[in-house]
Amino acid sequence: MASPGHASPVVSPSQSLQAKPSEGALSQAPLRPSAPPSLSRARAIALVATCTTAMVVNVSNSTAISISLPMIGRDINIPQDQLQWLLSAYALSSGCLLLFFGRLADLHGRKKAFVLGMFTQLVFALGCGFASSGITLDVLRGFQGLGAAAAIPSALGCLAHSFPPSRARTIAFSTFAAGAPVGGAFGIIVGGVVTQLSDDHWRGTFFMAAGLSALTLIGGLLSMSPDKVDWEADRRVDWIGAALVTAGLVLIVFVLGQGQIAPHQWRTPYIIATLVIGVFLVAVFLVWEHHLEKASSDPNRPKSIWTPPPLMKLSLWSRAKGRVAVVLAIAFLNWAGFLSWSLWAQLYYQNYLGLSAIHTMVRFIPMFITGILCNFFVALVVARLPLVIFVVSGTLITAGAAMLFALINPSATYWAFGFPSTVLIVFGADFVYSAGTIFLAKIANHGEHSVVGALFQTMTQIGTAFGLTITTIVFDRVVISESAKLGTTLNADASNAPAAADLKGYRAAQWTSAAFALLAAILAALFLRGVGIVGHERRREPRDSDETIAVLHRSQDTAREKPIVTETVA
């Protein structure tokens, strides 16, 4: 984007990214993105509401179930050490297939992918509600996660395509971002109420998810514009890359979830082997994608089943002088801290203080309210403040909230530690998601909005798994150490740990959560200072700094130096 004093015309980010022709391709007409559909105000509001509800459903599908785990285990006889699979099965399928489904959505239609994803969530949520065994429930939860993997990147792609760079896009992305923290709080709140009060007990949580999925499905059918697939684009699918990255991420996330509870923990042979294989597959995926991107840049290379367009261009990470990679790393770290805080705060209330599910739920209500207010704030000022302000302030506030909980005094009132911590914890999630996704939408080329959204969402999912793993290790080590100091030998499930040892474990886990958020703040302060403003005041003249767009590609200057010769179709 040219600065206000620059003589060149102002172009949108996606246009500038498309302007650079590859060598030897001057005789070909460049692919032009189709014009965004013209939406009425009512339809635009319905579209944003539908996409945001999809995010709420996705996140609440984890948090609502987590608060119901003890009752599920008792009702259908699931062993304590196997309950985690009800969360892991959903996380594995929803997190590890995001890139693949994001690519399919960009190629074959985002509305189709969204509708199919929400229908999948609806069907398998109902199935979960009628499940009568642990194995059945685990399998159905895995299929339920497939729906989220298809719906979320499609929703992001729909918003990016339907709202060109403008204040409307800023509001749309800020509202969508509210779905993550609001969905987390909503799941805990409503899950607690349903679990305590409904006739079906824990099954009511799944029926609630099915009802929300049905409403979102109807909303997608009515509010989303028909898909307009670019038939001139190369629509081949990188099946090899999809298999490599999906298998690799599944194995890594599996290890992160099971390493601490395996028979010999991280020294268990199958844990070590699985981790090595998972990392190897992801490394091979990166090499393969580099090969495909290099092959696709050669216009004289004949098409082959071995050289489809890459599932994910590695050059995407280096755009904006590598700041895309920084934003993705910050998302990873912030979600590691945010979701770890949520888990250990919940366990503290239920296991340490002995509160019921509904009393625990009440303590998370401030997070729900703050999440909504934060995104209203972002929508109002994101066009006036640079990206670094949002990310640094948000992650620092999240770190402060975790520190506050780490200092908690069980004898003190909730209003002294728990309440302010719950109010502050969502700032990082809201600010990073809102401003971060707006930034990524700017640098995305035509036809890759869903993939970019999927990549961001994948980093948050892996960050969550990583954060929960590290904080669990810290908690366990501290409890073991403190129990030994108090002369207590722990049993297999550490249920006889002294209360003082448990308290120190909870505090240590929260200090670790704070460390993740602090590291994210440091990265933002060091590497995002020159990005500038990512929001928009007006549709025609978006207010961006030179750094936000100009550093992405030198395409505008190249386009002036190398005029594109279009080919006339007879």
Secondary structure, DSSP 4 states (H G I P E B T S, - for coil): ---TT-SSPP--HHHHHH--PPTT-TTSPPPPPPPPPP--HHHHHHHHHHHHHHHHHHHHHHHHHHTTHHHHHHHHT--GGGTTHHHHHHHHHHHHTHHHHHHHHHHH-HHHHHHHHHHHHHHHHHHHHT--SHHHHHHHHHHHHHHHHHHHHHHHHHHHHHS-SSHHHHHHHHHHHHHHHHHHHHHHHHHHHHHHHSTTTTHHHHHHHHHHHHHHHHHHHHHSPPP---TTS-----HHHHHHHHHHHHHHHHHHHHTTTSTTGGG-HHHHHHHHHHHHHHHHHHHHHHHHHHHHT-TTSPP-TT-PPPSS-THHHHTTTTHHHHHHHHHHHHHHHHHHHHHHHHHIIIIIS---HHHHHHTTHHHHHHHHHHHHHHHHHTTTSBHHHHHHHHHHHHHHHHHHHHT--TTS-TTTTHHHHHHHTHHHHHHHHHHHHHHHHHHPPTT-HHHHHHHHHHHHHHHHHHHHHHHHHHHHHHHHHHHHHTT----TT-TT--HHHHHHHHHHHHHHHHHHHHHHHHHHHHHSTT--B-S-SSSSS----HHHHTTT--HHHHHHHS---PPPP-
